[in-house]
């Protein structure tokens, strides 16, 4: 577990996204979410997170598993951070979390095409 973990996870996610036909805006949002969720897992769970990515039925799903059972909280950020969950909630079409046998999983889902508007 190092400060390099979010970047490594983002690079791996980018390599995976390269194999898919994903709109650049969606790609950017997925990569930001990966970085934020991995950073949160390291900061709050104090353990190495496990990232799982999937593409099913027009949805990209990012899952970050960690060893903390503590619920992720949307809170007011400060000059030193604290905006991770807010950022993910703003970028993703949906997000949430669930307890697991070893802690929790926090997930975010993205439509493979950006919403028109």
Phi, psi and omega in degrees: 000115180222173177291350178278345186305315179300320179293319178297315179298318179297317179297317178296318178296320178298319177298318178295315179297331177299337181275355182246160175264088185242135176305140181303325179292320178293317178304313180300315181296320178298315182294322176296316180298317178303311181300314183294315182292321177293318178301315179298318180298317180293317183292316189261334181261344181051039178211160180289124179280161173244127182256135177229130180241143177212155177230113182219130173049050176076012179237137170259131181239130175251126175237133174237116180262137175218177187265006179262134177272359183291133179294134174292140186238132170282117180227167177288128178284173178225185180297340182259002177132202178097011182260001189307307182294322177298319179296312180298315180298324180287326184274324186279154173288327174205158178205163178182193180207161178210144175291151175232172180300328183252009182154252179204167170234132173250132186230157174217141180238144183226133172292144184290342174243140180293152177294139177277149182178000000 
